[in-house]
């Protein structure tokens, strides 16, 4: 597919950058889970899209990779980071200082609100300088690299670095923030809805730039979003979040064309697309559970047309549907027959060409 | 440039309006200076002839007191424009000289007090914000509201009672020990500070709490901003984040308040200096009020107005220097 053929290096499923094992985030003294025993790998040089509704725990998944869960949330389980050279690191065992160094140098993050990610009373260039000096990097070299990054993102380095944040447009701030997140050449870039506050055209153009950056710098990216068509154009794999854990993980084209979880299929059918007339868009009845009352068994069973006694009583394990495609559903095979997708098989292609503009 | 010119022009207009209003209101007070003085003189068993002579002197100093009000007003304004503020009623001293002698003391007390207020408020407010929800924070908030609800002159009496009369730590009145030589020596400065300590303390203690609460609110808001979170993830030191990120952005909204509070506090000196018998401009005004000394009252009011207007003007004109988001010309207006 378009995004994989032009890559310099293929994603390597045998070489995970980050391995989550039973990662959970709890609030209220451990009574409510906002990330529920997630085990998942991020492969080196891949873009993995994490998709879910608001409140499905996708931001928590992102934050857990940097161990930066906002207080008073507690992260448990194992988060292992494998640098390209050297020993694996257990992120949750790091001291404060080690964690400080890991963040941004190894694993970096872009937040949804670019407009609020810069100090309003400080020039953008100063943000780069202080980041470099906080990590004992060579300032001149770092700034030269920052200029290159800004140029790659079609910004004028001098103008951007000498501006105050409010002097830049939203799209420019978002791109400057991406450059800032890459200035220490991290191994992994976690992006939490980086395009949420931007208009559609800017979203697509940022996505195109990200693809270029990924190719040029061999990046690994975790891209959190609720916009399925947007990420389908960029991601190698998709993880679908429901009720605080991924219910299905697989290669993008597998998920889009042959999803094996009732929720994923319903989600796909509720997504606007050019192939299907608007009448065929089907909303999913009901709403996602809140952390305090997640249903027993499969969390999706109250909204699932295929739910039976087994679904209500016990929680399904991941089933390997095909190569590198897993689904947490007892009836994944039935789901493919029972829930027809309302679009032709080339949604993924359409989304990709949309992103290629 | 146009913005600067506009703001200056408007300040001048404000001063003129204040002068006119004050002029009118003073004339509305019942009696008038000559009636008051005649009463005072007759109580001293003076002969009617002597009284009339004395009154004639006062009448001369008051300049056109019997003329129609619009003539008095025009005469006052034209004198004012030539730098003539008139004479004081009793001593015949030029008003400008009277003010010039007293004003620096008031400015000294109130500027020091206001700077202290903000220094305390910024540190205290930032600490409570960092410790939000702790016992220290709760006690501080209650203390801030409690102190802020006490009028400063009531607190001044409490200080006087405990620190000046019951324990003689501080002098109860005066600007300096009588008969000291006015020269810039360490001893003199210490003496002046010793005398100013209680007036300053009574303003500071009462007002610092409220400013602390506003600093606390600002800091809590800034601490919740995404850019502070991102700064932490970028690995910046706590020290840099607390100064360059939190403090800088939390203090900004207080900048205008700081300058205008100096202005308002100069006005507060009328009561404060009465309590401490501190011969500043507020004391001069209170004296003048007792005999309805038009020229002195007008002069002091004029100074109060000008100080406040200038404070607001400086705040407006310089705000773009402290906050890059405000370009001069982007009509930033404190009031």
Interface residues (C-beta under 8 A of the other chain):
Chain A: X66 X68 X70 X100 X101 X103 X104 X105 X109 X111 X113 X116 X117 X118 X119 X120 X121 X122 X127 X130 X131 X134 X135 X164 X166 X180
Chain B: X225 X226 X227 X229 X230 X231 X233 X234 X235 X236 X237 X240 X244 X245 X248 X249 X252 X323 X324 X325
